[in-house]
Amino acid sequence: MNPGSGAPGAAAYAPSVGGPTVYGRPQYAQSAYGSSIPEPATSRMGTAGAIATGAIAAGALAYGVHKYREGSSEEEKKEQQRKQWMEAERLRRESEARRQHEEEEQRRRSEYERWRREENDRYMQQIAPPKQQPSNPPSVVSYHTGRYRSESRASSHSSHHDRFHPPDPFGRAPYTFDPRDVRCPDPSRSSENSRTAQTYPELWQRPSDTTIKIGSMLALKHLGTGRLLRTDRSHSTQSGSNQQLVYAHDWAADELDRWQVLPANTETPAPGSIVSYGTQVRLRHYETGRHLHSHYGFLEPSSGQNEVTAYGDQTQSDENDHWVIERWGDGGYGQTWKATDPIVLRHYVSGMALCSRSAPSDIQPVLCSGPGHGENDKWRVVLDC
């Protein structure tokens, strides 16, 4: 049929896809210039909902992050508080342990002091010398009568310019003052099976009390250089004996310069007995407990003379620890040892004198050499130590 005849064409039978037809085409048909289909209202509402949901989710996430951070901060605070408490508890325990240790040390020290006083009292009661008559007071104590072949004593009128010759040692040849003339200590005059007390009370004297006694605490100053006799645990001899080194050091006395006057081995004087010149004594170092000592066979490197060391302890001592106290120049035998007098410390076994000489270092050598007539052999007691 022809179109003008009014018969329906093929378009009339086409399905109305996309909406009603208008003038032969669907109402929402796509034009040649793009979509002209309006967005449904339900689509716009879905978009707004998605945005709202996203906002809610973002807020919830932010809230969760905030709460997480708050929780983490609280945990950190709790952990910090726990660490602070643990540190405070550690310090408290250390303080308590330190306090208990100090109390224990104080208790032990008190017990030791009490025991030492009791032992000293008991010892003094056992060996106290008999009472002297008033007409003959015990002003001078000499312990070693008979230890010399000659018992001559220098009189108070002897000139200090006269060279003093020490008496010969008991039962031995006269002194030669030669380091090659090797003499051995008498084994019967050692600490083994000795009657001598191992310790004596410490006597700390004022400088005005110049009388030296058994137990006196003192320092020894070398008059030639002004330095003080010293030893310590950090210095040892290099000669091969490997004993504790004795040297002169510094000019002001401290705890490393202190020595205690003790009797010779096998002798039993009462504590506090006055010491006279010509007496053999031992000098025990206060800080290390070792005795002033010399011997043959090991020489002081710079001089080739017998070395001087610190040796032994309260339970170990021999005759090489014995020193004869002499007033410099005349010996002064039989007279009281005074802190104001220049003295010679004569090693009893060898007969040689303790001496020293100046040195550029702080370690001034001390050795045992010669008969004791030189300026380097002169020492003096310092009580204010």
C-alpha positions as CSV (number, residue, x, y, z in Angstrom):
1,M,0.0,0.0,0.0
2,N,1.0,3.4,-0.7
3,P,1.6,5.8,2.1
4,G,-1.0,8.2,0.9
5,S,-3.7,5.8,1.0
6,G,-4.1,5.9,4.7
7,A,-3.1,2.4,5.3
8,P,-0.7,1.9,8.2
9,G,2.9,1.7,7.4
10,A,5.6,-0.4,9.0
11,A,6.3,2.2,11.6
12,A,2.8,1.9,12.9
13,Y,3.4,-1.7,13.8
14,A,6.8,-1.0,15.5
15,P,6.9,-1.7,19.2
16,S,6.9,1.4,21.4
17,V,10.3,0.8,23.0
18,G,11.4,3.5,25.3
19,G,8.0,5.1,25.8
20,P,5.2,6.5,23.8
21,T,5.8,7.5,20.2
22,V,5.5,11.1,19.3
23,Y,5.1,11.9,15.6
24,G,6.3,8.5,14.7
25,R,9.3,8.1,17.1
26,P,9.7,7.2,20.8
27,Q,9.4,10.0,23.3
28,Y,12.7,9.2,24.9
29,A,14.6,8.2,21.8
30,Q,18.2,9.1,21.7
31,S,18.9,12.1,19.4
32,A,21.8,12.4,17.2
33,Y,23.4,14.9,19.5
34,G,23.6,12.9,22.7
35,S,21.3,11.7,25.4
36,S,18.2,13.7,26.1
37,I,16.9,11.2,28.7
38,P,16.4,13.0,32.1
39,E,17.9,11.2,35.2
40,P,15.3,9.5,37.2
41,A,14.6,10.9,40.7
42,T,15.5,7.5,42.3
43,S,19.0,7.7,40.8
44,R,19.6,11.1,42.4
45,M,18.4,9.8,45.7
46,G,20.8,6.9,45.5
47,T,23.7,9.2,44.9
48,A,22.8,11.4,47.9
49,G,22.5,8.2,50.0
50,A,25.9,7.0,48.9
51,I,27.4,10.3,49.8
52,A,25.7,10.3,53.2
53,T,26.8,6.7,53.7
54,G,30.4,7.6,52.8
55,A,30.3,10.6,55.2
56,I,29.0,8.4,58.0
57,A,31.7,5.8,57.2
58,A,34.4,8.5,57.2
59,G,33.1,9.9,60.5
60,A,33.0,6.4,62.0
61,L,36.5,5.8,60.8
62,A,37.7,9.1,62.2
63,Y,36.0,8.3,65.5
64,G,37.5,4.8,65.5
65,V,41.0,6.3,64.8
66,H,40.4,8.8,67.6
67,K,39.4,6.1,70.0
68,Y,42.3,4.0,69.0
69,R,44.7,6.8,69.6
70,E,43.1,7.5,72.9
71,G,43.4,3.9,73.8
72,S,47.1,3.8,72.7
73,S,47.8,7.0,74.7
74,E,46.3,5.4,77.8
75,E,48.3,2.3,77.3
76,E,51.5,4.3,76.9
77,K,50.6,6.2,80.1
78,K,50.1,3.0,81.9
79,E,53.3,1.5,80.5
80,Q,55.2,4.7,81.5
81,Q,53.7,4.6,85.0
82,R,54.6,0.9,85.3
83,K,58.2,1.6,84.3
84,Q,58.4,4.5,86.8
85,W,57.1,2.3,89.5
86,M,59.6,-0.4,88.7
87,E,62.4,2.1,88.7
88,A,61.3,3.5,92.1
89,E,61.0,0.0,93.5
90,R,64.5,-0.8,92.2
91,L,65.9,2.3,93.8
92,R,64.1,1.5,97.1
93,R,65.4,-2.0,97.2
94,E,69.0,-0.8,96.4
95,S,68.7,1.8,99.2
96,E,67.4,-0.8,101.6
97,A,70.2,-3.3,100.7
98,R,72.8,-0.5,101.1
99,R,71.4,0.5,104.5
100,Q,71.4,-3.1,105.7
101,H,75.0,-3.5,104.4
102,E,76.1,-0.4,106.2
103,E,74.4,-1.5,109.4
104,E,76.0,-4.9,109.1
105,E,79.5,-3.3,108.5
106,Q,78.9,-1.0,111.5
107,R,77.9,-4.0,113.7
108,R,81.0,-5.9,112.6
109,R,83.2,-2.9,113.2
110,S,81.8,-2.4,116.6
111,E,82.2,-6.1,117.5
112,Y,85.8,-6.0,116.2
113,E,86.6,-2.9,118.2
114,R,85.1,-4.4,121.3
115,W,87.0,-7.7,120.7
116,R,90.3,-5.8,120.1
117,R,89.8,-3.8,123.4
118,E,89.2,-7.0,125.3
119,E,92.2,-8.7,123.8
120,N,94.4,-5.7,124.5
121,D,93.1,-5.6,128.1
122,R,93.7,-9.3,128.5
123,Y,97.1,-9.1,127.0
124,M,98.2,-6.1,129.2
125,Q,97.0,-8.0,132.3
126,Q,99.0,-11.1,131.3
127,I,102.3,-9.4,130.4
128,A,102.2,-6.2,132.4
129,P,105.7,-5.6,133.8
130,P,106.1,-5.6,137.6
131,K,105.7,-2.4,139.4
132,Q,108.9,-0.4,139.8
133,Q,110.0,1.4,142.9
134,P,109.3,5.2,142.8
135,S,113.0,5.8,143.0
136,N,113.5,4.0,139.7
137,P,110.6,4.8,137.3
138,P,110.4,3.0,134.0
139,S,111.4,6.0,131.9
140,V,113.3,4.0,129.2
141,V,112.6,0.6,127.8
142,S,115.3,-1.4,126.0
143,Y,114.2,-4.8,124.7
144,H,117.3,-6.2,123.1
145,T,119.9,-6.2,125.7
146,G,122.4,-9.0,124.8
147,R,121.5,-8.8,121.1
148,Y,124.9,-7.1,120.4
149,R,128.3,-8.3,121.0
150,S,129.3,-4.9,122.4
151,E,127.0,-3.3,125.0
152,S,128.6,0.1,124.8
153,R,126.3,3.0,124.9
154,A,127.0,6.5,123.5
155,S,126.9,9.0,126.3
156,S,125.0,12.2,126.1
157,H,128.3,14.1,125.9
158,S,129.3,12.4,122.7
159,S,129.8,14.8,119.8
160,H,127.4,14.5,116.8
161,H,130.4,15.1,114.6
162,D,132.0,11.9,115.8
163,R,131.2,9.0,113.5
164,F,129.1,6.5,115.4
165,H,130.0,2.8,114.9
166,P,127.2,0.4,115.7
167,P,128.0,-2.5,118.0
168,D,128.5,-5.9,116.3
169,P,125.4,-8.1,115.9
170,F,125.1,-10.8,118.5
171,G,126.8,-14.0,117.5
172,R,127.8,-12.7,114.1
173,A,130.8,-11.1,112.4
174,P,131.1,-7.3,112.5
175,Y,129.2,-5.4,109.8
176,T,130.9,-4.9,106.5
177,F,128.2,-2.8,104.8
178,D,128.9,-4.8,101.6
179,P,125.9,-6.0,99.6
180,R,128.0,-9.0,98.6
181,D,128.5,-10.0,102.3
182,V,125.2,-12.0,102.3
183,R,123.8,-12.6,105.8
184,C,120.7,-14.6,106.4
185,P,118.0,-13.8,109.1
186,D,117.9,-15.9,112.2
187,P,114.9,-18.3,111.8
188,S,114.4,-18.4,115.5
189,R,113.4,-14.7,115.4
190,S,110.5,-14.9,113.1
191,S,106.7,-14.8,113.7
192,E,106.5,-18.6,113.7
193,N,105.8,-19.7,117.3
194,S,106.6,-16.2,118.4
195,R,105.3,-14.9,121.8
196,T,104.9,-11.4,120.3
197,A,101.3,-10.2,119.9
198,Q,100.2,-10.0,116.3
199,T,98.5,-6.6,116.9
200,Y,99.1,-3.7,119.3
201,P,96.8,-0.8,120.2
202,E,97.2,2.2,117.9
203,L,98.7,5.2,119.7
204,W,97.8,8.5,117.9
205,Q,99.9,11.1,119.6
206,R,99.8,14.9,119.5
207,P,102.8,16.6,118.1
208,S,103.6,18.0,121.5
209,D,104.0,14.4,122.8
210,T,107.4,13.6,121.2
211,T,108.2,10.4,123.1
212,I,107.9,7.4,120.7
213,K,106.3,4.3,122.2
214,I,105.3,0.8,121.2
215,G,102.2,1.3,119.2
216,S,102.9,4.9,118.1
217,M,101.5,5.8,114.7
218,L,103.9,8.0,112.7
219,A,105.2,9.0,109.3
220,L,108.9,9.2,108.4
221,K,110.3,12.2,106.5
222,H,113.6,12.0,104.6
223,L,115.4,15.1,105.7
224,G,117.5,15.4,102.6
225,T,114.5,15.7,100.2
226,G,111.6,16.3,102.6
227,R,109.6,13.4,101.1
228,L,107.8,10.8,103.1
229,L,108.4,7.0,103.3
230,R,105.5,5.2,101.5
231,T,104.2,2.0,100.1
232,D,101.0,0.8,98.4
233,R,99.6,-2.2,96.6
234,S,99.9,-0.8,93.1
235,H,103.7,-0.7,93.0
236,S,106.0,-3.7,93.1
237,T,109.8,-4.1,92.8
238,Q,111.3,-4.8,89.4
239,S,114.3,-6.7,90.8
240,G,112.7,-10.1,90.8
241,S,111.5,-10.4,94.4
242,N,108.1,-9.0,93.2
243,Q,107.5,-7.6,96.7
244,Q,105.7,-4.4,97.5
245,L,107.8,-1.4,96.6
246,V,108.8,1.1,99.3
247,Y,109.6,4.6,98.1
248,A,109.6,8.3,99.1
249,H,106.8,10.4,97.8
250,D,105.2,13.8,98.3
251,W,105.7,16.2,101.2
252,A,102.3,16.1,103.0
253,A,101.5,13.0,105.0
254,D,98.3,10.9,104.2
255,E,97.1,7.4,105.0
256,L,99.7,5.8,102.7
257,D,102.5,7.3,104.8
258,R,101.5,5.9,108.2
259,W,103.5,3.3,110.0
260,Q,103.1,1.7,113.4
261,V,106.0,1.0,115.8
262,L,106.0,-2.7,116.9
263,P,108.4,-4.8,118.9
264,A,110.8,-7.2,117.3
265,N,109.7,-10.8,116.8
266,T,109.8,-12.9,120.0
267,E,109.8,-9.8,122.2
268,T,106.9,-9.0,124.5
269,P,106.9,-5.4,125.7
270,A,103.8,-3.9,127.1
271,P,101.8,-1.6,124.8
272,G,102.8,2.0,125.2
273,S,106.3,1.2,126.5
274,I,108.8,3.9,125.8
275,V,111.3,3.1,123.0
276,S,115.0,4.0,123.5
277,Y,117.7,4.3,120.9
278,G,119.4,1.1,120.2
279,T,116.1,-0.9,120.3
280,Q,115.1,-3.2,117.5
281,V,111.6,-2.5,116.3
282,R,109.4,-3.4,113.3
283,L,107.5,-0.8,111.3
284,R,104.1,-2.0,110.0
285,H,102.4,-0.1,107.2
286,Y,99.0,1.0,108.5
287,E,97.1,0.7,105.2
288,T,98.6,-2.5,103.7
289,G,99.6,-4.3,107.0
290,R,103.1,-5.1,105.6
291,H,106.5,-4.6,107.4
292,L,109.4,-2.4,106.3
293,H,111.8,-5.0,105.0
294,S,115.2,-5.4,103.4
295,H,117.2,-8.4,102.2
296,Y,120.2,-9.6,100.2
297,G,120.0,-11.0,96.8
298,F,117.8,-8.4,95.2
299,L,119.2,-5.0,94.4
300,E,117.7,-1.6,93.9
301,P,118.2,-1.1,90.1
302,S,119.5,2.5,90.1
303,S,122.0,2.0,92.8
304,G,123.0,-1.6,92.9
305,Q,122.4,-1.7,96.7
306,N,120.1,-3.9,98.7
307,E,116.4,-3.1,98.0
308,V,113.8,-2.1,100.5
309,T,110.3,-3.6,100.3
310,A,107.1,-4.0,102.3
311,Y,106.7,-7.7,103.3
312,G,104.6,-10.1,105.2
313,D,101.6,-9.3,107.4
314,Q,100.4,-9.8,111.0
315,T,101.1,-13.5,110.8
316,Q,104.3,-13.5,108.6
317,S,107.4,-11.7,109.7
318,D,111.1,-12.5,110.0
319,E,114.3,-10.9,111.2
320,N,114.7,-8.9,108.0
321,D,111.9,-6.8,109.3
322,H,114.0,-5.7,112.3
323,W,115.4,-2.1,112.4
324,V,117.6,-0.6,115.0
325,I,116.6,3.0,115.9
326,E,119.6,5.3,116.3
327,R,120.0,9.0,116.8
328,W,121.9,10.3,113.8
329,G,125.5,11.2,114.6
330,D,126.1,9.5,118.0
331,G,123.6,6.6,118.2
332,G,122.1,7.9,121.4
333,Y,121.9,4.3,122.8
334,G,119.9,4.0,126.0
335,Q,118.2,7.4,125.6
336,T,114.6,8.0,124.7
337,W,113.6,8.1,121.1
338,K,112.3,11.6,120.4
339,A,110.3,12.7,117.4
340,T,112.3,15.9,117.2
341,D,115.7,14.0,116.7
342,P,117.1,13.1,113.3
343,I,117.5,9.3,113.2
344,V,119.0,6.5,111.3
345,L,117.1,3.3,110.7
346,R,119.7,0.5,110.7
347,H,118.7,-2.9,109.2
348,Y,119.8,-5.3,111.9
349,V,120.7,-8.3,109.7
350,S,122.9,-6.3,107.2
351,G,123.9,-3.3,109.4
352,M,123.1,-1.0,106.5
353,A,121.1,2.2,106.8
354,L,117.8,3.1,105.2
355,C,118.5,5.9,102.8
356,S,117.1,7.8,99.8
357,R,118.1,10.4,97.3
358,S,116.4,13.0,95.2
359,A,114.9,11.9,91.9
360,P,113.1,13.7,89.1
361,S,110.0,11.5,89.3
362,D,107.4,11.1,92.1
363,I,108.8,7.7,92.9
364,Q,112.0,8.5,94.8
365,P,114.1,5.4,95.4
366,V,114.6,4.0,98.9
367,L,117.4,1.5,99.5
368,C,119.6,0.0,102.2
369,S,123.2,1.0,102.0
370,G,126.3,2.1,104.0
371,P,127.0,2.7,107.6
372,G,124.6,5.5,108.1
373,H,126.9,8.5,108.2
374,G,125.6,10.5,105.2
375,E,123.0,13.2,104.9
376,N,120.8,10.8,102.8
377,D,120.6,8.5,105.8
378,K,118.8,11.0,108.0
379,W,115.0,10.7,108.8
380,R,112.7,12.3,111.2
381,V,109.4,11.3,112.8
382,V,106.2,13.1,111.8
383,L,103.4,12.6,114.3
384,D,100.7,14.8,112.7
385,C,99.8,12.2,110.0
